[in-house]
């Protein structure tokens, strides 16, 4: 339940940031970007979206690593 709530909050935050930034066609799901290429035939938005999605994934992975690094160093309790 906690993981599902966290994912829901993450998606909601992404949508709110896109709306606040004035972007009508922000892609939270990277699979939408190739669909944009096929539908529009234009590369003008595909490259910036791909770079932004890659940067977001990198930043997110660093945040997860920073918040969970201390847990990796704790000894495990064995039953």
N, C-alpha and C positions, 0 to 999 in steps of 0.2 A: 504494500500500500504506500509506503514512503517513497519508493522508487518511482511509482506511477505518478505520485503527486509532484515529485521533483521534475519529471519529464514534462508534465502538463504545465508547470510553472515556467519551464525553460521555453517551451513553444509559445506560451502566452506572452512572455517577455519579448521574444523575437518579433512577434506580430505587433506589439505595442511600439517597439522601437522603430519598426518599419513605417508604421502609420505616423508616428511623431516626426520622423525624418522626411515625410512627404513622398515616400516611394510607393507608387501604386503596384508595382510588380516586383516586390522583394521576394526572393526565393529562399525559404527556410530549408526546403528539401533540395539537395543538389541534383536529384534526378530530374527536376523541372528544367534545369538549364539546357541540357541537350534537347529537351522538348521545345524550348524556345527557339533554338537554332533550326530545328526541323520546321516548326510552324512559321517562323518569320523569314528564314533564309538569310538573316543578317548576323554578322559576327560582332557588331558594334557593342552589344550588351553582354555577350557571352563571355568574353575574356575578362572584363571587370568583375562580373559575377563569380566566375571561377576563382579568380585571385582573392576576392573577398571571402568566399566560402573556405578556401584553403587557409587563409589567415585566421578566420574564426575557429576552424578546427584546431589549428596550432595553439591559439590562445586558450581554447577550452581544455585541451589536453594538459597544458601547463598549469592551469587552475586546478584541475583534478590531481595532478602530481603534487602540487604544493600543499593542497589540503589533506592528502592521504599519505604523504611521505612519512609522517611521524608514526602512522599505524604500521607501516612495514617494518619499523625498527623495534616494535614491541615483541617480547617473547610470546609464543603461542601457549595457550593453556591446553594441556592434554588430559583427557579423562581416563 
